[in-house]
Amino acid sequence: MSSVEQNLVEGNKAYAEKFTQGNLALPPSQKYVVVTCMDARIDPAAAFNIPLGAAHIIRNAGGSAREAFRSLVISQQLLGTTDVLIIKHTGCGMLTFDNATARGVVAKNKGDAVAEEVKDLDFLTFPELEQAVKDDVQFLKSKKVEEGVQVSGWVYEVETGKVRKVE
């Protein structure tokens, strides 16, 4: 067993020994969903005051609403969420490269044959943080399935732990 797997097993054992919330309902009790980045410096439950069972948290590289769209539809249509918070963050890696650069890194690391697998992949990078938040909010608001859903955009500052709304 790798050290990562061992950490999972040991950590889960300690967690399970104290776990008392196995009776929570499937739909989130506060009826909202957060889309945020997978960045390891963000602890959504702690940073955004989300108790267990209160909200869905969808994480992906860059906190992309486009990538999260399938999960958002499920969250809303099957599980009753009515609010979406798009939360991107300062210092995001998605600000540091573009599609061509990402494809080049894959080719360098894995070879041209493997790079072929990602040749058409849109890595959903963005050059400007606040504009990316606005673009994701607009993307969701433009979808008919999102009618009646409240969507707002935010920036989390990894340096301070604070959030600010993007208008």
OpenMM code with the backbone's topology and positions (N, CA, C; nanometers):
from openmm import Vec3, app, unit

residues = "MET SER SER VAL GLU GLN ASN LEU VAL GLU GLY ASN LYS ALA TYR ALA GLU LYS PHE THR GLN GLY ASN LEU ALA LEU PRO PRO SER GLN LYS TYR VAL VAL VAL THR CYS MET ASP ALA ARG ILE ASP PRO ALA ALA ALA PHE ASN ILE PRO LEU GLY ALA ALA HIS ILE ILE ARG ASN ALA GLY GLY SER ALA ARG GLU ALA PHE ARG SER LEU VAL ILE SER GLN GLN LEU LEU GLY THR THR ASP VAL LEU ILE ILE LYS HIS THR GLY CYS GLY MET LEU THR PHE ASP ASN ALA THR ALA ARG GLY VAL VAL ALA LYS ASN LYS GLY ASP ALA VAL ALA GLU GLU VAL LYS ASP LEU ASP PHE LEU THR PHE PRO GLU LEU GLU GLN ALA VAL LYS ASP ASP VAL GLN PHE LEU LYS SER LYS LYS VAL GLU GLU GLY VAL GLN VAL SER GLY TRP VAL TYR GLU VAL GLU THR GLY LYS VAL ARG LYS VAL GLU".split()
positions = [
    Vec3(0.0850, -0.1171, 0.0000),
    Vec3(0.0000, 0.0000, 0.0000),
    Vec3(0.0902, 0.1244, 0.0000),
    Vec3(0.0592, 0.2191, -0.0867),
    Vec3(0.1390, 0.3408, -0.0938),
    Vec3(0.1169, 0.4257, 0.0307),
    Vec3(0.2063, 0.5222, 0.0524),
    Vec3(0.1904, 0.6108, 0.1682),
    Vec3(0.0638, 0.6954, 0.1560),
    Vec3(0.0258, 0.7295, 0.0342),
    Vec3(-0.0979, 0.8055, 0.0128),
    Vec3(-0.2177, 0.7195, 0.0525),
    Vec3(-0.2181, 0.5941, 0.0102),
    Vec3(-0.3279, 0.5043, 0.0469),
    Vec3(-0.3313, 0.4793, 0.1977),
    Vec3(-0.2150, 0.4633, 0.2555),
    Vec3(-0.2076, 0.4417, 0.3997),
    Vec3(-0.2628, 0.5619, 0.4759),
    Vec3(-0.2302, 0.6815, 0.4300),
    Vec3(-0.2833, 0.8024, 0.4911),
    Vec3(-0.4356, 0.8049, 0.4829),
    Vec3(-0.4897, 0.7645, 0.3687),
    Vec3(-0.6345, 0.7597, 0.3514),
    Vec3(-0.6970, 0.6627, 0.4515),
    Vec3(-0.6421, 0.5433, 0.4604),
    Vec3(-0.6975, 0.4403, 0.5482),
    Vec3(-0.6907, 0.4851, 0.6943),
    Vec3(-0.5751, 0.5348, 0.7372),
    Vec3(-0.5598, 0.5766, 0.8765),
    Vec3(-0.6468, 0.6977, 0.9091),
    Vec3(-0.6489, 0.7947, 0.8180),
    Vec3(-0.7322, 0.9122, 0.8400),
    Vec3(-0.8793, 0.8782, 0.8434),
    Vec3(-0.9211, 0.7884, 0.7551),
    Vec3(-1.0613, 0.7497, 0.7519),
    Vec3(-1.1004, 0.6732, 0.8774),
    Vec3(-1.0109, 0.5910, 0.9260),
    Vec3(-1.0401, 0.5157, 1.0486),
    Vec3(-1.0684, 0.6122, 1.1637),
    Vec3(-0.9845, 0.7129, 1.1796),
    Vec3(-1.0042, 0.8119, 1.2855),
    Vec3(-1.1336, 0.8906, 1.2639),
    Vec3(-1.1623, 0.9259, 1.1391),
    Vec3(-1.2846, 0.9996, 1.1069),
    Vec3(-1.4080, 0.9152, 1.1375),
    Vec3(-1.4075, 0.7908, 1.0918),
    Vec3(-1.5232, 0.7025, 1.1082),
    Vec3(-1.5532, 0.6743, 1.2556),
    Vec3(-1.4507, 0.6687, 1.3381),
    Vec3(-1.4700, 0.6433, 1.4810),
    Vec3(-1.5526, 0.7530, 1.5471),
    Vec3(-1.5445, 0.8760, 1.4958),
    Vec3(-1.6163, 0.9891, 1.5542),
    Vec3(-1.7379, 1.0304, 1.4717),
    Vec3(-1.7604, 0.9637, 1.3588),
    Vec3(-1.8660, 1.0039, 1.2666),
    Vec3(-2.0038, 0.9773, 1.3253),
    Vec3(-2.0890, 1.0813, 1.3229),
    Vec3(-2.2242, 1.0691, 1.3792),
    Vec3(-2.3325, 1.1228, 1.2859),
    Vec3(-2.2963, 1.1546, 1.1614),
    Vec3(-2.3941, 1.2194, 1.0742),
    Vec3(-2.4377, 1.1320, 0.9567),
    Vec3(-2.4479, 1.0041, 0.9787),
    Vec3(-2.4888, 0.9115, 0.8737),
    Vec3(-2.6351, 0.9187, 0.8375),
    Vec3(-2.7107, 1.0014, 0.9075),
    Vec3(-2.8545, 1.0125, 0.8819),
    Vec3(-2.8930, 1.1339, 0.7989),
    Vec3(-2.7953, 1.2060, 0.7434),
    Vec3(-2.8265, 1.3250, 0.6639),
    Vec3(-2.9023, 1.2874, 0.5369),
    Vec3(-2.9904, 1.3757, 0.4957),
    Vec3(-3.0685, 1.3535, 0.3733),
    Vec3(-2.9796, 1.3674, 0.2499),
    Vec3(-3.0193, 1.3039, 0.1418),
    Vec3(-2.9446, 1.3118, 0.0160),
    Vec3(-2.9414, 1.4539, -0.0415),
    Vec3(-3.0554, 1.5218, -0.0548),
    Vec3(-3.0478, 1.6589, -0.1083),
    Vec3(-2.9800, 1.7517, -0.0077),
    Vec3(-2.9036, 1.8492, -0.0548),
    Vec3(-2.8390, 1.9412, 0.0378),
    Vec3(-2.9423, 2.0269, 0.1117),
    Vec3(-2.9273, 2.0356, 0.2416),
    Vec3(-3.0276, 2.1021, 0.3260),
    Vec3(-3.0417, 2.2513, 0.2982),
    Vec3(-2.9343, 2.3167, 0.2540),
    Vec3(-2.9425, 2.4605, 0.2286),
    Vec3(-2.9642, 2.4930, 0.0801),
    Vec3(-2.9813, 2.3914, -0.0009),
    Vec3(-3.0230, 2.4035, -0.1419),
    Vec3(-2.9318, 2.4899, -0.2293),
    Vec3(-2.8013, 2.4810, -0.2047),
    Vec3(-2.7112, 2.5529, -0.2935),
    Vec3(-2.5934, 2.4657, -0.3320),
    Vec3(-2.5248, 2.5111, -0.4362),
    Vec3(-2.4101, 2.4385, -0.4883),
    Vec3(-2.2969, 2.5380, -0.5105),
    Vec3(-2.1769, 2.4947, -0.4765),
    Vec3(-2.0564, 2.5744, -0.4961),
    Vec3(-1.9735, 2.5090, -0.6053),
    Vec3(-1.9318, 2.5884, -0.7026),
    Vec3(-1.8357, 2.5421, -0.8023),
    Vec3(-1.7059, 2.6149, -0.7719),
    Vec3(-1.6024, 2.5395, -0.7400),
    Vec3(-1.4744, 2.6008, -0.7075),
    Vec3(-1.3598, 2.5160, -0.7613),
    Vec3(-1.2418, 2.5677, -0.7471),
    Vec3(-1.1230, 2.5032, -0.8016),
    Vec3(-1.0797, 2.3846, -0.7154),
    Vec3(-1.0081, 2.2946, -0.7781),
    Vec3(-0.9543, 2.1780, -0.7082),
    Vec3(-0.8256, 2.2108, -0.6324),
    Vec3(-0.7809, 2.3347, -0.6381),
    Vec3(-0.6571, 2.3771, -0.5737),
    Vec3(-0.6533, 2.3291, -0.4288),
    Vec3(-0.5433, 2.2662, -0.3912),
    Vec3(-0.5285, 2.2086, -0.2577),
    Vec3(-0.5235, 2.3131, -0.1469),
    Vec3(-0.5067, 2.4397, -0.1827),
    Vec3(-0.5040, 2.5464, -0.0816),
    Vec3(-0.6429, 2.5927, -0.0400),
    Vec3(-0.7471, 2.5356, -0.1004),
    Vec3(-0.8838, 2.5754, -0.0695),
    Vec3(-0.9540, 2.4620, 0.0046),
    Vec3(-1.0050, 2.4919, 0.1214),
    Vec3(-1.0875, 2.3994, 0.1992),
    Vec3(-1.2281, 2.4580, 0.1978),
    Vec3(-1.3099, 2.4204, 0.0993),
    Vec3(-1.4401, 2.4864, 0.0835),
    Vec3(-1.5281, 2.4816, 0.2071),
    Vec3(-1.5344, 2.3691, 0.2754),
    Vec3(-1.6216, 2.3596, 0.3925),
    Vec3(-1.5816, 2.4611, 0.4987),
    Vec3(-1.4529, 2.4732, 0.5232),
    Vec3(-1.4050, 2.5670, 0.6247),
    Vec3(-1.4091, 2.7111, 0.5747),
    Vec3(-1.3594, 2.7349, 0.4542),
    Vec3(-1.3481, 2.8716, 0.4024),
    Vec3(-1.4837, 2.9367, 0.3764),
    Vec3(-1.5835, 2.8565, 0.3411),
    Vec3(-1.7134, 2.9110, 0.3035),
    Vec3(-1.8241, 2.8734, 0.4029),
    Vec3(-1.7827, 2.8228, 0.5202),
    Vec3(-1.8758, 2.7889, 0.6282),
    Vec3(-1.9878, 2.6958, 0.5816),
    Vec3(-1.9495, 2.5815, 0.5264),
    Vec3(-2.0466, 2.4858, 0.4740),
    Vec3(-2.0502, 2.3625, 0.5642),
    Vec3(-2.1549, 2.3472, 0.6428),
    Vec3(-2.1668, 2.2270, 0.7259),
    Vec3(-2.1915, 2.1034, 0.6396),
    Vec3(-2.1556, 1.9883, 0.6910),
    Vec3(-2.1795, 1.8628, 0.6202),
    Vec3(-2.3286, 1.8493, 0.5883),
    Vec3(-2.3596, 1.8176, 0.4645),
    Vec3(-2.4975, 1.7992, 0.4223),
    Vec3(-2.5680, 1.9252, 0.3757),
    Vec3(-2.5025, 2.0410, 0.3863),
    Vec3(-2.5692, 2.1677, 0.3553),
    Vec3(-2.5696, 2.2022, 0.2068),
    Vec3(-2.4627, 2.1677, 0.1346),
    Vec3(-2.4481, 2.2120, -0.0042),
    Vec3(-2.3692, 2.1104, -0.0853),
    Vec3(-2.3882, 2.1146, -0.2144),
    Vec3(-2.3013, 2.0387, -0.3045),
    Vec3(-2.1769, 2.1222, -0.3306),
    Vec3(-2.0635, 2.0574, -0.3388),
    Vec3(-1.9394, 2.1243, -0.3744),
    Vec3(-1.8826, 2.0522, -0.4958),
    Vec3(-1.8716, 2.1257, -0.6059),
    Vec3(-1.8167, 2.0707, -0.7302),
    Vec3(-1.6801, 2.1345, -0.7503),
    Vec3(-1.5779, 2.0503, -0.7621),
    Vec3(-1.4424, 2.1020, -0.7778),
    Vec3(-1.3821, 2.0510, -0.9077),
    Vec3(-1.3163, 2.1410, -0.9772),
    Vec3(-1.2418, 2.1045, -1.0965),
    Vec3(-1.1342, 2.2103, -1.1191),
    Vec3(-1.0457, 2.1846, -1.2112),
    Vec3(-0.9378, 2.2792, -1.2399),
    Vec3(-0.9966, 2.4123, -1.2845),
    Vec3(-0.9712, 2.5157, -1.2082),
    Vec3(-1.0192, 2.6491, -1.2415),
    Vec3(-1.1594, 2.6817, -1.1950),
    Vec3(-1.2280, 2.5874, -1.1318),
    Vec3(-1.3654, 2.6136, -1.0892),
    Vec3(-1.4550, 2.6449, -1.2074),
    Vec3(-1.4437, 2.5663, -1.3136),
    Vec3(-1.5130, 2.5925, -1.4394),
    Vec3(-1.6606, 2.5522, -1.4372),
    Vec3(-1.7483, 2.6483, -1.4617),
    Vec3(-1.8912, 2.6195, -1.4728),
    Vec3(-1.9200, 2.5332, -1.5949),
    Vec3(-1.8446, 2.5526, -1.7011),
    Vec3(-1.8648, 2.4709, -1.8218),
    Vec3(-1.8364, 2.3241, -1.7932),
    Vec3(-1.7268, 2.2983, -1.7254),
    Vec3(-1.6933, 2.1601, -1.6912),
    Vec3(-1.7912, 2.1035, -1.5890),
    Vec3(-1.8436, 2.1865, -1.5022),
    Vec3(-1.9336, 2.1422, -1.3959),
    Vec3(-2.0797, 2.1342, -1.4407),
    Vec3(-2.1100, 2.1741, -1.5612),
    Vec3(-2.2488, 2.1890, -1.6041),
    Vec3(-2.3324, 2.0624, -1.5841),
    Vec3(-2.2795, 1.9473, -1.6200),
    Vec3(-2.3538, 1.8213, -1.6024),
    Vec3(-2.3926, 1.8028, -1.4552),
    Vec3(-2.2969, 1.8225, -1.3669),
    Vec3(-2.3233, 1.8075, -1.2235),
    Vec3(-2.4213, 1.9131, -1.1728),
    Vec3(-2.4128, 2.0337, -1.2268),
    Vec3(-2.5068, 2.1394, -1.1872),
    Vec3(-2.6503, 2.1039, -1.2253),
    Vec3(-2.6682, 2.0504, -1.3438),
    Vec3(-2.8023, 2.0107, -1.3865),
    Vec3(-2.8568, 1.9023, -1.2934),
    Vec3(-2.7747, 1.8047, -1.2591),
    Vec3(-2.8169, 1.6992, -1.1667),
    Vec3(-2.8488, 1.7590, -1.0298),
    Vec3(-2.7618, 1.8465, -0.9803),
    Vec3(-2.7808, 1.9091, -0.8501),
    Vec3(-2.9144, 1.9831, -0.8433),
    Vec3(-2.9457, 2.0566, -0.9491),
    Vec3(-3.0680, 2.1369, -0.9499),
    Vec3(-3.1919, 2.0546, -0.9814),
    Vec3(-3.1874, 1.9818, -1.0897),
    Vec3(-3.3069, 1.9152, -1.1392),
    Vec3(-3.3442, 1.7896, -1.0611),
    Vec3(-3.2464, 1.7191, -1.0090),
    Vec3(-3.2754, 1.5952, -0.9362),
    Vec3(-3.2646, 1.6097, -0.7847),
    Vec3(-3.1909, 1.7111, -0.7390),
    Vec3(-3.1662, 1.7218, -0.5953),
    Vec3(-3.2050, 1.8570, -0.5358),
    Vec3(-3.2669, 1.9427, -0.6171),
    Vec3(-3.3355, 2.0593, -0.5654),
    Vec3(-3.2559, 2.1829, -0.5283),
    Vec3(-3.1316, 2.1949, -0.5737),
    Vec3(-3.0592, 2.3176, -0.5405),
    Vec3(-3.1123, 2.4341, -0.6239),
    Vec3(-3.1071, 2.5522, -0.5654),
    Vec3(-3.1647, 2.6702, -0.6303),
    Vec3(-3.0673, 2.7864, -0.6425),
    Vec3(-2.9492, 2.7724, -0.5850),
    Vec3(-2.8481, 2.8779, -0.5912),
    Vec3(-2.7144, 2.8169, -0.6312),
    Vec3(-2.6391, 2.8907, -0.7135),
    Vec3(-2.5054, 2.8481, -0.7549),
    Vec3(-2.4075, 2.9593, -0.7206),
    Vec3(-2.3010, 2.9229, -0.6521),
    Vec3(-2.1925, 3.0155, -0.6240),
    Vec3(-2.0712, 2.9697, -0.7037),
    Vec3(-2.0267, 3.0537, -0.7970),
    Vec3(-1.9044, 3.0272, -0.8722),
    Vec3(-1.7925, 3.0959, -0.7949),
    Vec3(-1.6947, 3.0187, -0.7470),
    Vec3(-1.5871, 3.0768, -0.6668),
    Vec3(-1.4513, 3.0379, -0.7254),
    Vec3(-1.3910, 3.1313, -0.7966),
    Vec3(-1.2552, 3.1125, -0.8468),
    Vec3(-1.1597, 3.1737, -0.7445),
    Vec3(-1.0297, 3.1672, -0.7689),
    Vec3(-0.9375, 3.2158, -0.6664),
    Vec3(-0.8127, 3.2799, -0.7243),
    Vec3(-0.7530, 3.3628, -0.6415),
    Vec3(-0.6263, 3.4260, -0.6785),
    Vec3(-0.5186, 3.3186, -0.6872),
    Vec3(-0.4182, 3.3468, -0.7680),
    Vec3(-0.3065, 3.2531, -0.7809),
    Vec3(-0.3425, 3.1214, -0.8464),
    Vec3(-0.4485, 3.1185, -0.9242),
    Vec3(-0.4932, 2.9946, -0.9891),
    Vec3(-0.3975, 2.9544, -1.1001),
    Vec3(-0.3673, 2.8282, -1.1058),
    Vec3(-0.2807, 2.7764, -1.2110),
    Vec3(-0.3380, 2.7959, -1.3505),
    Vec3(-0.4695, 2.8054, -1.3622),
    Vec3(-0.5331, 2.8204, -1.4929),
    Vec3(-0.5022, 2.9558, -1.5562),
    Vec3(-0.4487, 3.0470, -1.4760),
    Vec3(-0.4062, 3.1775, -1.5270),
    Vec3(-0.2673, 3.1720, -1.5896),
    Vec3(-0.1959, 3.0619, -1.5721),
    Vec3(-0.0532, 3.0566, -1.6056),
    Vec3(-0.0197, 2.9882, -1.7371),
    Vec3(-0.1175, 2.9341, -1.8069),
    Vec3(-0.0898, 2.8660, -1.9333),
    Vec3(-0.2110, 2.8732, -2.0250),
    Vec3(-0.1914, 2.8316, -2.1493),
    Vec3(-0.3022, 2.8245, -2.2448),
    Vec3(-0.3093, 2.6822, -2.2995),
    Vec3(-0.4024, 2.6577, -2.3914),
    Vec3(-0.4204, 2.5233, -2.4460),
    Vec3(-0.2940, 2.4702, -2.5129),
    Vec3(-0.2287, 2.5536, -2.5930),
    Vec3(-0.1088, 2.5085, -2.6643),
    Vec3(0.0018, 2.4699, -2.5662),
    Vec3(0.0183, 2.5467, -2.4616),
    Vec3(0.1200, 2.5158, -2.3611),
    Vec3(0.0884, 2.3837, -2.2915),
    Vec3(-0.0360, 2.3640, -2.2528),
    Vec3(-0.0753, 2.2398, -2.1857),
    Vec3(-0.0528, 2.1189, -2.2762),
    Vec3(-0.0913, 2.1322, -2.4010),
    Vec3(-0.0697, 2.0216, -2.4955),
    Vec3(0.0792, 1.9937, -2.5123),
    Vec3(0.1606, 2.0990, -2.5151),
    Vec3(0.3055, 2.0826, -2.5266),
    Vec3(0.3646, 2.0107, -2.4067),
    Vec3(0.3150, 2.0412, -2.2883),
    Vec3(0.3629, 1.9740, -2.1672),
    Vec3(0.3271, 1.8254, -2.1713),
    Vec3(0.2058, 1.7950, -2.2135),
    Vec3(0.1658, 1.6541, -2.2250),
    Vec3(0.2567, 1.5828, -2.3245),
    Vec3(0.2823, 1.6441, -2.4383),
    Vec3(0.3694, 1.5826, -2.5400),
    Vec3(0.5102, 1.5605, -2.4847),
    Vec3(0.5629, 1.6586, -2.4132),
    Vec3(0.6971, 1.6468, -2.3562),
    Vec3(0.7028, 1.5358, -2.2510),
    Vec3(0.6010, 1.5314, -2.1657),
    Vec3(0.5999, 1.4338, -2.0563),
    Vec3(0.5643, 1.2927, -2.1000),
    Vec3(0.4753, 1.2801, -2.1965),
    Vec3(0.4206, 1.1493, -2.2314),
    Vec3(0.4453, 1.1058, -2.3756),
    Vec3(0.4952, 1.1965, -2.4581),
    Vec3(0.5204, 1.1633, -2.5970),
    Vec3(0.4065, 1.2033, -2.6883),
    Vec3(0.4390, 1.2124, -2.8161),
    Vec3(0.3410, 1.2599, -2.9141),
    Vec3(0.2202, 1.1684, -2.9279),
    Vec3(0.2398, 1.0367, -2.9141),
    Vec3(0.1275, 0.9434, -2.9278),
    Vec3(0.0224, 0.9690, -2.8189),
    Vec3(0.0671, 0.9914, -2.6971),
    Vec3(-0.0254, 1.0206, -2.5878),
    Vec3(-0.0831, 1.1606, -2.6044),
    Vec3(-0.0026, 1.2555, -2.6508),
    Vec3(-0.0499, 1.3924, -2.6710),
    Vec3(-0.1663, 1.3966, -2.7691),
    Vec3(-0.1733, 1.3010, -2.8585),
    Vec3(-0.2839, 1.2917, -2.9544),
    Vec3(-0.4184, 1.2817, -2.8809),
    Vec3(-0.4180, 1.2192, -2.7644),
    Vec3(-0.5408, 1.2027, -2.6864),
    Vec3(-0.5971, 1.3361, -2.6383),
    Vec3(-0.5140, 1.4377, -2.6247),
    Vec3(-0.5604, 1.5674, -2.5723),
    Vec3(-0.5530, 1.6779, -2.6765),
    Vec3(-0.5300, 1.6421, -2.8014),
    Vec3(-0.5092, 1.7443, -2.9043),
    Vec3(-0.6292, 1.8359, -2.9231),
    Vec3(-0.7501, 1.7884, -2.8949),
    Vec3(-0.8697, 1.8701, -2.9102),
    Vec3(-0.9294, 1.9139, -2.7758),
    Vec3(-0.8619, 1.8813, -2.6681),
    Vec3(-0.9134, 1.9143, -2.5357),
    Vec3(-0.8995, 2.0631, -2.5071),
    Vec3(-1.0103, 2.1230, -2.4653),
    Vec3(-1.0065, 2.2620, -2.4205),
    Vec3(-0.9784, 2.2582, -2.2709),
    Vec3(-0.8640, 2.3076, -2.2301),
    Vec3(-0.8257, 2.3056, -2.0897),
    Vec3(-0.8972, 2.4136, -2.0083),
    Vec3(-0.9779, 2.4950, -2.0731),
    Vec3(-1.0603, 2.5976, -2.0093),
    Vec3(-0.9769, 2.6934, -1.9242),
    Vec3(-0.8633, 2.7321, -1.9784),
    Vec3(-0.7774, 2.8292, -1.9105),
    Vec3(-0.8380, 2.9685, -1.9241),
    Vec3(-0.7850, 3.0620, -1.8496),
    Vec3(-0.8327, 3.1997, -1.8601),
    Vec3(-0.7198, 3.2957, -1.8262),
    Vec3(-0.7138, 3.4080, -1.8984),
    Vec3(-0.6049, 3.5033, -1.8760),
    Vec3(-0.6347, 3.6085, -1.7688),
    Vec3(-0.7631, 3.6244, -1.7306),
    Vec3(-0.7998, 3.7298, -1.6356),
    Vec3(-0.9049, 3.6755, -1.5396),
    Vec3(-0.8754, 3.6785, -1.4117),
    Vec3(-0.9561, 3.6137, -1.3080),
    Vec3(-1.0997, 3.6643, -1.2998),
    Vec3(-1.1182, 3.7923, -1.2787),
    Vec3(-1.2536, 3.8440, -1.2612),
    Vec3(-1.3385, 3.8265, -1.3865),
    Vec3(-1.2769, 3.8418, -1.5025),
    Vec3(-1.3513, 3.8211, -1.6266),
    Vec3(-1.3939, 3.6744, -1.6400),
    Vec3(-1.3097, 3.5832, -1.5958),
    Vec3(-1.3443, 3.4406, -1.6003),
    Vec3(-1.4642, 3.4113, -1.5105),
    Vec3(-1.4696, 3.4757, -1.3942),
    Vec3(-1.5854, 3.4603, -1.3059),
    Vec3(-1.7106, 3.5116, -1.3769),
    Vec3(-1.7023, 3.6310, -1.4329),
    Vec3(-1.8167, 3.6898, -1.5039),
    Vec3(-1.8595, 3.6016, -1.6210),
    Vec3(-1.7633, 3.5478, -1.6946),
    Vec3(-1.7947, 3.4615, -1.8088),
    Vec3(-1.8690, 3.3354, -1.7646),
    Vec3(-1.8259, 3.2756, -1.6533),
    Vec3(-1.8936, 3.1557, -1.6039),
    Vec3(-2.0345, 3.1861, -1.5551),
    Vec3(-2.0505, 3.2981, -1.4860),
    Vec3(-2.1841, 3.3381, -1.4407),
    Vec3(-2.2742, 3.3592, -1.5624),
    Vec3(-2.2245, 3.4302, -1.6636),
    Vec3(-2.3032, 3.4547, -1.7849),
    Vec3(-2.3338, 3.3246, -1.8580),
    Vec3(-2.2368, 3.2343, -1.8634),
    Vec3(-2.2587, 3.1037, -1.9263),
    Vec3(-2.3786, 3.0338, -1.8630),
    Vec3(-2.3825, 3.0299, -1.7306),
    Vec3(-2.4939, 2.9623, -1.6635),
    Vec3(-2.6247, 3.0368, -1.6834),
    Vec3(-2.6213, 3.1680, -1.6733),
    Vec3(-2.7440, 3.2463, -1.6901),
    Vec3(-2.8003, 3.2354, -1.8314),
    Vec3(-2.7169, 3.1988, -1.9278),
    Vec3(-2.7630, 3.1860, -2.0667),
    Vec3(-2.8318, 3.0521, -2.0947),
    Vec3(-2.8249, 2.9598, -2.0023),
    Vec3(-2.8829, 2.8264, -2.0215),
    Vec3(-3.0281, 2.8242, -1.9747),
    Vec3(-3.1166, 2.7737, -2.0581),
    Vec3(-3.2582, 2.7670, -2.0233),
    Vec3(-3.2826, 2.6806, -1.8990),
    Vec3(-3.2052, 2.5750, -1.8835),
    Vec3(-3.2210, 2.4872, -1.7683),
    Vec3(-3.1884, 2.5589, -1.6379),
    Vec3(-3.1188, 2.6713, -1.6486),
    Vec3(-3.0796, 2.7482, -1.5304),
    Vec3(-3.1804, 2.8573, -1.4945),
    Vec3(-3.2869, 2.8727, -1.5739),
    Vec3(-3.3858, 2.9763, -1.5445),
    Vec3(-3.4443, 2.9536, -1.4059),
    Vec3(-3.4518, 3.0597, -1.3268),
    Vec3(-3.5037, 3.0505, -1.1912),
    Vec3(-3.3984, 3.0165, -1.0871),
    Vec3(-3.2766, 2.9943, -1.1314),
    Vec3(-3.1660, 2.9629, -1.0408),
    Vec3(-3.0848, 3.0896, -1.0177),
    Vec3(-3.0521, 3.1172, -0.8938),
    Vec3(-2.9683, 3.2316, -0.8606),
    Vec3(-2.8223, 3.1934, -0.8825),
    Vec3(-2.7500, 3.2724, -0.9593),
    Vec3(-2.6087, 3.2467, -0.9869),
    Vec3(-2.5285, 3.3702, -0.9487),
    Vec3(-2.4247, 3.3509, -0.8696),
    Vec3(-2.3375, 3.4627, -0.8350),
    Vec3(-2.1921, 3.4204, -0.8476),
    Vec3(-2.1063, 3.5202, -0.8659),
    Vec3(-1.9646, 3.4942, -0.8852),
    Vec3(-1.8800, 3.5565, -0.7750),
    Vec3(-1.7728, 3.4859, -0.7382),
    Vec3(-1.6900, 3.5260, -0.6265),
    Vec3(-1.5432, 3.4983, -0.6560),
    Vec3(-1.4568, 3.5680, -0.5856),
    Vec3(-1.3129, 3.5398, -0.5882),
    Vec3(-1.2699, 3.5126, -0.4443),
    Vec3(-1.2017, 3.4012, -0.4255),
    Vec3(-1.1424, 3.3660, -0.2967),
    Vec3(-0.9953, 3.4037, -0.3032),
    Vec3(-0.9489, 3.4767, -0.2042),
    Vec3(-0.8090, 3.5183, -0.2008),
    Vec3(-0.7293, 3.4172, -0.1181),
    Vec3(-0.6451, 3.3385, -0.1850),
    Vec3(-0.5680, 3.2359, -0.1133),
    Vec3(-0.4693, 3.2988, -0.0153),
    Vec3(-0.4337, 3.4219, -0.0387),
    Vec3(-0.3375, 3.4902, 0.0487),
    Vec3(-0.3985, 3.5316, 0.1826),
    Vec3(-0.5282, 3.5616, 0.1830),
    Vec3(-0.5931, 3.6145, 0.3039),
    Vec3(-0.7059, 3.5262, 0.3566),
    Vec3(-0.7579, 3.4364, 0.2725),
    Vec3(-0.8726, 3.3546, 0.3116),
    Vec3(-1.0061, 3.4247, 0.2933),
    Vec3(-1.0053, 3.5468, 0.2395),
    Vec3(-1.1290, 3.6245, 0.2224),
    Vec3(-1.1906, 3.6004, 0.0850),
    Vec3(-1.3241, 3.6176, 0.0794),
    Vec3(-1.3951, 3.6137, -0.0483),
    Vec3(-1.4494, 3.7518, -0.0781),
    Vec3(-1.4641, 3.7783, -0.2080),
    Vec3(-1.5273, 3.9032, -0.2491),
    Vec3(-1.6155, 3.8738, -0.3698),
    Vec3(-1.7284, 3.9413, -0.3732),
    Vec3(-1.8239, 3.9211, -0.4808),
    Vec3(-1.7758, 3.9939, -0.6058),
    Vec3(-1.7957, 3.9314, -0.7201),
    Vec3(-1.7636, 3.9918, -0.8497),
    Vec3(-1.8950, 4.0358, -0.9113),
    Vec3(-1.9066, 4.1653, -0.9362),
    Vec3(-2.0314, 4.2199, -0.9922),
    Vec3(-2.0238, 4.2246, -1.1431),
] * unit.nanometer
topology = app.Topology()
chain = topology.addChain("A")
for resn in residues:
    res = topology.addResidue(resn, chain)
    for name in ("N", "CA", "C"):
        topology.addAtom(name, app.Element.getBySymbol(name[0]), res)
